[in-house]
Amino acid sequence: WALGSVEGLIHASQHSEVSIIRHGFVATPKWAASYLETASGQRTFNIQVVRSQRDKPFLLTDAYYPQDVGERLATIDIARHLKSNHFVIGVVEQITRTKVSEIRQTIAAASASEQVGRLLGVRTRSPILLITRLSYASNGRLLQVARSHYQTNDFSYSLHLKRD
């Protein structure tokens, strides 16, 4: 995948299969609570999905939402919406009728936890890419906070940067 825009990210998601691991209200982890400006442990809506290509998992995404967005997500059939959209933030755009205009992301090296290793088919403590994405509407409103874990055995992440 080579990404240079929000549209590129959406297009890339169309070329993979998505499986829902869980969805619903859960205790918010500390890393997500800080972005959502809520207390760690407070219940927020969470969607966790695994993406695969040719039946081989390469990505685990763990996404959390502001309270009002989570309440709307709780009322829909997430699986049905993901079948037509393939992109978790695309489902959020549909239900909020708000387009994402900016995604800020941070890429770091990390080690696979036991759960991440199991879901991605890699050994615990294997190197992974950990990408934290903050998705914003044009008015600056945060719509989604997500962490994506990419296995690195058969996957690389490329960015195309252009000068204005």
C-alpha positions, 0 to 999 in steps of 0.5 A: 500500500502506498498512501498519500491521502485520506482517499488513498487510505479508503481505496486501500481498505477496499482491497482487503477482507475485514473481520469484526473481532468485537464491538460495543461499549468497553472500558477505555484504555488510557492511551485512547482516553487521553485523546477522547478527553475522558477518564481512563476506564470510562466506557466508550464504544469500541470496534476491533477488526482484523484485515486480511488479504488472501486469508492472511491477516496483516492488520488489527485495528482497535478504534474508540469513539466520542460518546455521541458517535459511540451511541449512534454506532451502538444502534446499527448493524456494524457487520452489514455496514462494513460489508458495504463500506470496508472502512471503519471510519467510513461507517462513522462518516455514514452514520454521522453524515460528517466527512473526515477531512484530516487524519493525523497518524503516528507510526512507531515500532512495537512488539506484538502482545499475546492477543495481537500475535494470536490475531495476526498469526505472529509470535508474541513479541515479534516486531510490528508497526503500531500506527495511532490515527486520529480522524477529524471532521473539517470543523476540528471535531475528533471522530475516531481514535484508533491504533492499528497493529501491522504484522511486518512479515509480509507487509510494509507501509509506504508514504508518498510525500509531495512538496507544495 
